[in-house]
Amino acid sequence: MLSKEKLQRINELSAKAKKEGLSLKEQKEQKELREAYLKNVRQSFKNQLKSVKIVDEEGNDVTPEKLKKDKNNDPFIH
């Protein structure tokens, strides 16, 4: 998870970009922070997907094999 300080900085840079624009250094910082944020979101989403189990109306597990395989290879889910 991204720290509160980094999230706050992302918001500060976004607001400043809308009001007055950013320097090249700030643009680079904003890009790096956004990439870190998106990486974190993607990882969280993948972790959430690994905990999903799909069951049909009859109670049969119909979770896709790829998802089952990913779940079995994850050292944090067991």
Distance bins in CASP14 RR format, pairs under 12 A and 6 or more apart:
PFRMAT RR
TARGET T0000
AUTHOR 0000-0000-0000
RMODE 2
METHOD distances of the structure
MODEL  1
1 7 0 0 0 0 1 0 0 0 0 0 0
1 36 0 0 0 0 0 1 0 0 0 0 0
1 37 0 0 0 0 0 1 0 0 0 0 0
1 39 0 0 0 0 0 1 0 0 0 0 0
1 40 1 0 0 1 0 0 0 0 0 0 0
1 41 0 0 0 0 0 1 0 0 0 0 0
1 43 0 0 0 0 1 0 0 0 0 0 0
1 44 1 0 0 1 0 0 0 0 0 0 0
1 47 0 0 0 0 0 1 0 0 0 0 0
2 8 0 0 0 0 1 0 0 0 0 0 0
2 9 0 0 0 0 1 0 0 0 0 0 0
2 10 0 0 0 0 1 0 0 0 0 0 0
2 11 0 0 0 0 0 1 0 0 0 0 0
2 32 0 0 0 0 0 1 0 0 0 0 0
2 33 0 0 0 0 1 0 0 0 0 0 0
2 34 0 0 0 0 0 1 0 0 0 0 0
2 35 0 0 0 0 0 1 0 0 0 0 0
2 36 1 0 0 1 0 0 0 0 0 0 0
2 37 1 0 1 0 0 0 0 0 0 0 0
2 38 0 0 0 0 0 1 0 0 0 0 0
2 39 0 0 0 0 1 0 0 0 0 0 0
2 40 1 0 1 0 0 0 0 0 0 0 0
2 41 0 0 0 0 1 0 0 0 0 0 0
2 43 0 0 0 0 0 1 0 0 0 0 0
2 44 0 0 0 0 0 1 0 0 0 0 0
3 9 0 0 0 0 1 0 0 0 0 0 0
3 10 0 0 0 0 0 1 0 0 0 0 0
3 33 0 0 0 0 0 1 0 0 0 0 0
3 36 0 0 0 0 0 1 0 0 0 0 0
3 37 0 0 0 0 0 1 0 0 0 0 0
3 40 0 0 0 0 0 1 0 0 0 0 0
4 10 0 0 0 0 0 1 0 0 0 0 0
4 11 0 0 0 0 0 1 0 0 0 0 0
5 11 0 0 0 0 0 1 0 0 0 0 0
5 12 0 0 0 0 0 1 0 0 0 0 0
5 33 0 0 0 0 0 1 0 0 0 0 0
6 12 0 0 0 0 0 1 0 0 0 0 0
6 13 0 0 0 0 0 1 0 0 0 0 0
6 29 0 0 0 0 0 1 0 0 0 0 0
6 30 0 0 0 0 0 1 0 0 0 0 0
6 32 0 0 0 0 1 0 0 0 0 0 0
6 33 1 0 1 0 0 0 0 0 0 0 0
6 34 0 0 0 0 0 1 0 0 0 0 0
6 35 0 0 0 0 0 1 0 0 0 0 0
6 36 1 0 0 1 0 0 0 0 0 0 0
6 37 1 0 0 1 0 0 0 0 0 0 0
6 39 0 0 0 0 0 1 0 0 0 0 0
6 40 0 0 0 0 1 0 0 0 0 0 0
7 13 0 0 0 0 0 1 0 0 0 0 0
7 14 0 0 0 0 0 1 0 0 0 0 0
7 33 0 0 0 0 1 0 0 0 0 0 0
7 34 0 0 0 0 0 1 0 0 0 0 0
7 36 0 0 0 0 0 1 0 0 0 0 0
7 37 1 0 0 1 0 0 0 0 0 0 0
7 40 0 0 0 0 0 1 0 0 0 0 0
7 41 0 0 0 0 0 1 0 0 0 0 0
8 14 0 0 0 0 0 1 0 0 0 0 0
8 15 0 0 0 0 0 1 0 0 0 0 0
8 33 0 0 0 0 0 1 0 0 0 0 0
8 37 0 0 0 0 0 1 0 0 0 0 0
9 15 0 0 0 0 0 1 0 0 0 0 0
9 16 0 0 0 0 0 1 0 0 0 0 0
9 26 0 0 0 0 1 0 0 0 0 0 0
9 29 1 0 0 1 0 0 0 0 0 0 0
9 30 0 0 0 0 1 0 0 0 0 0 0
9 32 0 0 0 0 0 1 0 0 0 0 0
9 33 1 0 0 1 0 0 0 0 0 0 0
9 34 0 0 0 0 0 1 0 0 0 0 0
9 36 0 0 0 0 0 1 0 0 0 0 0
9 37 0 0 0 0 0 1 0 0 0 0 0
10 16 0 0 0 0 0 1 0 0 0 0 0
10 17 0 0 0 0 0 1 0 0 0 0 0
10 26 0 0 0 0 0 1 0 0 0 0 0
10 29 0 0 0 0 1 0 0 0 0 0 0
10 30 1 0 0 1 0 0 0 0 0 0 0
10 31 0 0 0 0 0 1 0 0 0 0 0
10 32 0 0 0 0 0 1 0 0 0 0 0
10 33 1 0 1 0 0 0 0 0 0 0 0
10 34 1 0 0 1 0 0 0 0 0 0 0
10 35 0 0 0 0 0 1 0 0 0 0 0
10 36 0 0 0 0 1 0 0 0 0 0 0
10 37 1 0 0 1 0 0 0 0 0 0 0
10 38 0 0 0 0 0 1 0 0 0 0 0
10 40 0 0 0 0 0 1 0 0 0 0 0
11 17 0 0 0 0 0 1 0 0 0 0 0
11 18 0 0 0 0 0 1 0 0 0 0 0
11 30 0 0 0 0 0 1 0 0 0 0 0
11 33 0 0 0 0 1 0 0 0 0 0 0
11 34 0 0 0 0 0 1 0 0 0 0 0
11 37 0 0 0 0 0 1 0 0 0 0 0
12 18 0 0 0 0 0 1 0 0 0 0 0
12 19 0 0 0 0 0 1 0 0 0 0 0
12 22 0 0 0 0 0 1 0 0 0 0 0
12 26 0 0 0 0 1 0 0 0 0 0 0
12 29 0 0 0 0 0 1 0 0 0 0 0
12 30 0 0 0 0 1 0 0 0 0 0 0
12 33 0 0 0 0 0 1 0 0 0 0 0
13 19 0 0 0 0 0 1 0 0 0 0 0
13 20 0 0 0 0 0 1 0 0 0 0 0
13 21 0 0 0 0 1 0 0 0 0 0 0
13 22 1 0 0 1 0 0 0 0 0 0 0
13 23 0 0 0 0 0 1 0 0 0 0 0
13 25 0 0 0 0 0 1 0 0 0 0 0
13 26 1 0 1 0 0 0 0 0 0 0 0
13 27 0 0 0 0 1 0 0 0 0 0 0
13 28 0 0 0 0 0 1 0 0 0 0 0
13 29 1 0 0 1 0 0 0 0 0 0 0
13 30 1 0 1 0 0 0 0 0 0 0 0
13 31 0 0 0 0 1 0 0 0 0 0 0
13 32 0 0 0 0 0 1 0 0 0 0 0
13 33 1 0 0 1 0 0 0 0 0 0 0
13 34 0 0 0 0 1 0 0 0 0 0 0
13 37 0 0 0 0 0 1 0 0 0 0 0
14 21 0 0 0 0 0 1 0 0 0 0 0
14 22 0 0 0 0 1 0 0 0 0 0 0
14 26 0 0 0 0 0 1 0 0 0 0 0
14 27 0 0 0 0 0 1 0 0 0 0 0
14 29 0 0 0 0 0 1 0 0 0 0 0
14 30 1 0 0 1 0 0 0 0 0 0 0
14 31 0 0 0 0 0 1 0 0 0 0 0
14 33 0 0 0 0 1 0 0 0 0 0 0
14 34 0 0 0 0 1 0 0 0 0 0 0
14 37 0 0 0 0 0 1 0 0 0 0 0
15 21 0 0 0 0 0 1 0 0 0 0 0
15 22 0 0 0 0 0 1 0 0 0 0 0
15 26 0 0 0 0 0 1 0 0 0 0 0
15 30 0 0 0 0 0 1 0 0 0 0 0
16 22 1 0 0 1 0 0 0 0 0 0 0
16 23 0 0 0 0 1 0 0 0 0 0 0
16 26 1 0 0 1 0 0 0 0 0 0 0
16 27 0 0 0 0 0 1 0 0 0 0 0
16 29 0 0 0 0 0 1 0 0 0 0 0
16 30 0 0 0 0 1 0 0 0 0 0 0
17 23 0 0 0 0 0 1 0 0 0 0 0
17 26 1 0 0 1 0 0 0 0 0 0 0
17 27 0 0 0 0 1 0 0 0 0 0 0
17 29 0 0 0 0 0 1 0 0 0 0 0
17 30 1 0 0 1 0 0 0 0 0 0 0
17 31 0 0 0 0 0 1 0 0 0 0 0
17 34 0 0 0 0 0 1 0 0 0 0 0
18 30 0 0 0 0 0 1 0 0 0 0 0
20 26 0 0 0 0 0 1 0 0 0 0 0
21 27 0 0 0 0 1 0 0 0 0 0 0
21 30 0 0 0 0 0 1 0 0 0 0 0
22 28 0 0 0 0 1 0 0 0 0 0 0
22 29 0 0 0 0 1 0 0 0 0 0 0
22 30 1 0 0 1 0 0 0 0 0 0 0
22 31 0 0 0 0 0 1 0 0 0 0 0
22 33 0 0 0 0 0 1 0 0 0 0 0
23 29 0 0 0 0 1 0 0 0 0 0 0
23 30 0 0 0 0 0 1 0 0 0 0 0
24 30 0 0 0 0 0 1 0 0 0 0 0
24 31 0 0 0 0 0 1 0 0 0 0 0
25 31 0 0 0 0 0 1 0 0 0 0 0
25 32 0 0 0 0 0 1 0 0 0 0 0
26 32 0 0 0 0 0 1 0 0 0 0 0
26 33 0 0 0 0 0 1 0 0 0 0 0
27 33 0 0 0 0 0 1 0 0 0 0 0
27 34 0 0 0 0 0 1 0 0 0 0 0
28 34 0 0 0 0 0 1 0 0 0 0 0
28 35 0 0 0 0 0 1 0 0 0 0 0
29 35 0 0 0 0 0 1 0 0 0 0 0
29 36 0 0 0 0 0 1 0 0 0 0 0
30 36 0 0 0 0 0 1 0 0 0 0 0
30 37 0 0 0 0 0 1 0 0 0 0 0
31 37 0 0 0 0 0 1 0 0 0 0 0
31 38 0 0 0 0 0 1 0 0 0 0 0
32 38 0 0 0 0 0 1 0 0 0 0 0
32 39 0 0 0 0 0 1 0 0 0 0 0
33 39 0 0 0 0 0 1 0 0 0 0 0
33 40 0 0 0 0 0 1 0 0 0 0 0
34 40 0 0 0 0 0 1 0 0 0 0 0
34 41 0 0 0 0 0 1 0 0 0 0 0
35 41 0 0 0 0 0 1 0 0 0 0 0
35 42 0 0 0 0 0 1 0 0 0 0 0
36 42 0 0 0 0 0 1 0 0 0 0 0
36 43 0 0 0 0 0 1 0 0 0 0 0
37 43 0 0 0 0 0 1 0 0 0 0 0
37 44 0 0 0 0 0 1 0 0 0 0 0
38 44 0 0 0 0 0 1 0 0 0 0 0
38 45 0 0 0 0 0 1 0 0 0 0 0
39 45 0 0 0 0 0 1 0 0 0 0 0
39 46 0 0 0 0 0 1 0 0 0 0 0
40 46 0 0 0 0 0 1 0 0 0 0 0
40 47 0 0 0 0 0 1 0 0 0 0 0
41 47 0 0 0 0 0 1 0 0 0 0 0
41 48 0 0 0 0 0 1 0 0 0 0 0
42 48 0 0 0 0 0 1 0 0 0 0 0
42 49 0 0 0 0 0 1 0 0 0 0 0
43 49 0 0 0 0 0 1 0 0 0 0 0
43 50 0 0 0 0 0 1 0 0 0 0 0
43 74 0 0 0 0 0 1 0 0 0 0 0
43 76 0 0 0 0 0 1 0 0 0 0 0
44 50 0 0 0 0 0 1 0 0 0 0 0
44 51 0 0 0 0 0 1 0 0 0 0 0
45 51 0 0 0 0 0 1 0 0 0 0 0
45 52 0 0 0 0 0 1 0 0 0 0 0
46 52 0 0 0 0 0 1 0 0 0 0 0
46 67 0 0 0 0 0 1 0 0 0 0 0
46 70 0 0 0 0 1 0 0 0 0 0 0
46 71 0 0 0 0 0 1 0 0 0 0 0
46 74 0 0 0 0 1 0 0 0 0 0 0
46 76 0 0 0 0 0 1 0 0 0 0 0
46 77 0 0 0 0 0 1 0 0 0 0 0
47 70 0 0 0 0 0 1 0 0 0 0 0
47 71 0 0 0 0 0 1 0 0 0 0 0
47 74 0 0 0 0 1 0 0 0 0 0 0
47 76 1 0 0 1 0 0 0 0 0 0 0
47 77 0 0 0 0 1 0 0 0 0 0 0
48 67 0 0 0 0 0 1 0 0 0 0 0
48 71 0 0 0 0 0 1 0 0 0 0 0
48 77 0 0 0 0 0 1 0 0 0 0 0
49 63 0 0 0 0 0 1 0 0 0 0 0
49 64 0 0 0 0 0 1 0 0 0 0 0
49 66 0 0 0 0 0 1 0 0 0 0 0
49 67 1 0 0 1 0 0 0 0 0 0 0
49 68 0 0 0 0 0 1 0 0 0 0 0
49 70 0 0 0 0 1 0 0 0 0 0 0
49 71 0 0 0 0 1 0 0 0 0 0 0
49 74 0 0 0 0 0 1 0 0 0 0 0
49 77 0 0 0 0 0 1 0 0 0 0 0
50 63 0 0 0 0 0 1 0 0 0 0 0
50 64 0 0 0 0 0 1 0 0 0 0 0
50 66 0 0 0 0 0 1 0 0 0 0 0
50 67 1 0 0 1 0 0 0 0 0 0 0
50 68 0 0 0 0 1 0 0 0 0 0 0
50 69 0 0 0 0 0 1 0 0 0 0 0
50 70 1 0 1 0 0 0 0 0 0 0 0
50 71 1 0 1 0 0 0 0 0 0 0 0
50 72 0 0 0 0 1 0 0 0 0 0 0
50 73 0 0 0 0 1 0 0 0 0 0 0
50 74 1 0 1 0 0 0 0 0 0 0 0
50 75 0 0 0 0 0 1 0 0 0 0 0
50 76 0 0 0 0 1 0 0 0 0 0 0
50 77 1 0 1 0 0 0 0 0 0 0 0
50 78 0 0 0 0 0 1 0 0 0 0 0
51 63 0 0 0 0 0 1 0 0 0 0 0
51 67 0 0 0 0 0 1 0 0 0 0 0
51 70 0 0 0 0 0 1 0 0 0 0 0
51 71 1 0 0 1 0 0 0 0 0 0 0
51 74 0 0 0 0 1 0 0 0 0 0 0
51 76 0 0 0 0 0 1 0 0 0 0 0
51 77 1 0 0 1 0 0 0 0 0 0 0
51 78 0 0 0 0 0 1 0 0 0 0 0
52 61 0 0 0 0 0 1 0 0 0 0 0
52 62 0 0 0 0 0 1 0 0 0 0 0
52 63 1 0 0 1 0 0 0 0 0 0 0
52 64 0 0 0 0 1 0 0 0 0 0 0
52 67 1 0 0 1 0 0 0 0 0 0 0
52 68 0 0 0 0 0 1 0 0 0 0 0
52 70 0 0 0 0 0 1 0 0 0 0 0
52 71 0 0 0 0 1 0 0 0 0 0 0
52 77 0 0 0 0 0 1 0 0 0 0 0
53 59 0 0 0 0 0 1 0 0 0 0 0
53 60 0 0 0 0 0 1 0 0 0 0 0
53 61 1 0 0 1 0 0 0 0 0 0 0
53 62 0 0 0 0 1 0 0 0 0 0 0
53 63 1 0 1 0 0 0 0 0 0 0 0
53 64 0 0 0 0 0 1 0 0 0 0 0
53 67 0 0 0 0 1 0 0 0 0 0 0
53 68 0 0 0 0 1 0 0 0 0 0 0
53 71 0 0 0 0 1 0 0 0 0 0 0
53 77 0 0 0 0 0 1 0 0 0 0 0
54 60 0 0 0 0 1 0 0 0 0 0 0
54 61 1 0 0 1 0 0 0 0 0 0 0
54 62 1 0 1 0 0 0 0 0 0 0 0
54 63 1 0 1 0 0 0 0 0 0 0 0
54 64 1 0 0 1 0 0 0 0 0 0 0
54 65 0 0 0 0 0 1 0 0 0 0 0
54 67 0 0 0 0 1 0 0 0 0 0 0
54 68 0 0 0 0 1 0 0 0 0 0 0
54 71 0 0 0 0 0 1 0 0 0 0 0
55 61 1 0 1 0 0 0 0 0 0 0 0
55 62 1 0 0 1 0 0 0 0 0 0 0
55 63 0 0 0 0 1 0 0 0 0 0 0
56 62 1 0 1 0 0 0 0 0 0 0 0
56 63 0 0 0 0 0 1 0 0 0 0 0
61 67 0 0 0 0 0 1 0 0 0 0 0
61 68 0 0 0 0 1 0 0 0 0 0 0
61 71 0 0 0 0 0 1 0 0 0 0 0
62 68 0 0 0 0 0 1 0 0 0 0 0
63 69 0 0 0 0 0 1 0 0 0 0 0
63 70 0 0 0 0 0 1 0 0 0 0 0
63 71 0 0 0 0 1 0 0 0 0 0 0
63 72 0 0 0 0 0 1 0 0 0 0 0
64 70 0 0 0 0 1 0 0 0 0 0 0
64 71 0 0 0 0 0 1 0 0 0 0 0
65 71 0 0 0 0 0 1 0 0 0 0 0
65 72 0 0 0 0 0 1 0 0 0 0 0
66 72 0 0 0 0 0 1 0 0 0 0 0
66 73 0 0 0 0 0 1 0 0 0 0 0
67 73 0 0 0 0 0 1 0 0 0 0 0
67 74 0 0 0 0 0 1 0 0 0 0 0
67 77 0 0 0 0 0 1 0 0 0 0 0
68 74 0 0 0 0 0 1 0 0 0 0 0
68 77 0 0 0 0 0 1 0 0 0 0 0
70 76 0 0 0 0 0 1 0 0 0 0 0
70 77 0 0 0 0 1 0 0 0 0 0 0
71 77 1 0 1 0 0 0 0 0 0 0 0
71 78 0 0 0 0 1 0 0 0 0 0 0
72 78 0 0 0 0 1 0 0 0 0 0 0
END
